[in-house]
């Protein structure tokens, strides 16, 4: 009887896994599976176009449909989400999916599309750091620049360089974070600027540090 029960449990477990895998594959197919990409499309450029290397994550197709436990990476040079499928690499752009999640548990990073990035439009992925009355996102991207470490005679050598902008949203308006009085007053107003100064002094915040800017926005949302 115990062996029979154990067999039923194993079969049920395998059925759940199979159904889950089938559902996720169906979601990938419904979204067009993505465009095939080369494993290294820039062989002559030093560094990597990926913000981080491939890791376990999830692809968000809609608020109801998310494919989990996929091997994915964020190509921050052309702003695509790349995933591994049967030894091939496939890519989705911001117009094809709602976003993705890198990592798991306490190290999760949520990326969304559809945010208006000044000078870039909505066709970008951004990491959502704080969501609320004031929303804070990180717009990460890679630039291809001249390699400063190139040897003499290799002036055309290129390398990928990380870049990142913090952007604050409120009432449909976007503000690229610049911790100068003129910039802060223009977006937050005089009263808002005074509140930011008071909070930064009270909590010892460095408004040039990403973690402190995140804490500041959370404090503003909490009515401090």
N, C-alpha and C positions, 0 to 999 in steps of 0.2 A: 504493500500500500504506500509506504514511504517512497519507494523507488518510482512508483507510478505518479505520485504527487510531484516529486522532484522533476520528472520528465515534463509534466504539464507546465510547471513554472518556467523551465528552460525554454520550452516551445513558445510560451506566451511572451517571454522576454525577447526572444529572437523575432517574434512577430512584430512587437512594438518597435524594435530597432529597424526592421525592414520597412515597416510602414512610414517611420519617421524619415528614413533615408530616401524613400520614394517620394514623399511629400516635398522634401527639400530639393530633390532633383527636378521635380515638376515645377517648383517655383523658379529655379534657374532657367529652365527651358521656356517657361511662360514669359520671362523677361528677355528672351532672345539669347540666352546663354552668355552674351557679351561678345566682344571682338577678340580674336586671337592676337596675342602679342609675343614678341621674341623674348627669350630669357634675358638677353643682354642687347638691347637695341642701340646702345651707345658704347661700343667696344673701345673707342679711342678716347673716351672721356674718363678721367680719373674719378673714383668715388662711385656712389650709387644714386640713381634717381629716386629710390625708395626712402621714405622718411625713417622707417625702421624695417628690419628684415622680416621675412615671412613668419607669421605666428598664428596661433589659433584665434579665431574671431567669428563674427557673425555679419551677415548682410541683411540690411533692413529694406525690404521691398515696399512695404506699406506698414501702417500702424498695426495691422493684424497679421502680416506675414513676414516672418524672420527666419532665415536659414542659419542654423547654429553649427558650431564645431567645424568650420571650414578653415583651410589654410590660406590666409590672405595677407596682403601688404598694400600700403598706400603709396602710389607713385605720385610724389609731390611735384614732379617736374611737369607732367601733362595732366595732373589732377584726375587720375583714374584709380578705381579700386580693382586690384588684380587678385584673382584666386586661382588655385590649382585644381584642374579637373582632368583626371585620367592622363597624368603626365604632361598635360598641356597647360599653358597659362592663358586665361581669359580675362578680359577687362570690361568693367562697367564705368560709364561716365556719370556725372551728377544728374543728367536728365533721365537716366534709366532706373536709378534706385534712390530711395529716400536717404540712405546713409549706411553706416556700418559701425561695428564695435570691435576695437582691437583689444586683445587681452581678455582676462577673465577675473571675476571676483573683485578684490580691492584695487586691482590695477587696470580697470576697464577705462577705455577712452572712447567716448561717444562722438562720432562725426555725423554731421547732417549736411544736406544740400538745401538750396532754396534761399539762403541768406544773401542779401544784397551786399556784396563786397565792393566798396568804393573803387572805381576805376576798373573793376573786373566783371561786374554783373553778378548774376545768380548761378552761373555755371561753374561753381566751385564747391569743394568740400571744406567744412570748417569744424574744428573740435569745439563742442559746447562745454564751456567751463562753469558757467552760472546761468540758470534760467529763472526769469522772474520779471518784475517790473523793469528792472535793468537786466539785460541779457549780455553776458560776456562770452565771446568766442575767440578762438585762436585760429588765424588764417595762416597755415603753414604752407610753404612752397620752397622749391629748389630753383636756384639760378645757375645757369651755365656760364662760368667766368674763366678768364685766363688763369692758368695754373701758376701761382706765385713761386712754386717750388720747382718749376721746369728748368732744365739745364740750359745753358747757353746755346742758342741756335734752335731752340724749340719754342719759339714765340707763339706758335699756333696751338700749343698744348692747352687743353681745357680741363676744368674740374667742376664738379657739382658743389654748390655752396648753399647751406641752410639759410632760410630767411623766415621770419615770423612777425605777424602784426596782430596785436590785440585790438578787437573791435567791440565797442559798446553799442547796444541798440536800445532805444526807448521810443515808444509811440511811432514806430515806423522809420525813425531817423537813425542813421549810422554815424559813429564817431570812431575814427582810428585813434587809439589811445596815444596821446602825446601829453606828458605831465608838465606842461607849461601853463602859466596862468591864462594867457590869451586863449589857448586852445580849450582849456577846461571851462573857462567862463563862457565861451561861445556855445558850448553844448549844454552844460549844467546850469548856467546862469550864475549870478552873483551869490545868491543864497546857497546854491549847490556847491559852488567853489568853496565857500566858507565852511560848509559842512564837511567837505572832503578834507580841508586843512585841519579842522578840529579832530576828525577821526584819525587822520594820519599821525597827528601829534599825540593823541590819547593812547593809541595802540602801537606806536613806534613803527609805522608802515613806511616802507621805501617804495614810492610810487613808480620806480623804474623796474621793480622786481615783479615778475609775473605772479608769484604766489601771493604777494602782498596786494596787488591789484585785484586778484580774485577775492581775497578776504574783504577788501574795501567794498566791492560790489555786493557781496553777501550782506555786509553791514548796512549798506544803503537800502537793500531790499527788505531788511528786517526792521526798518524804520529808526535806526540809530542815528 
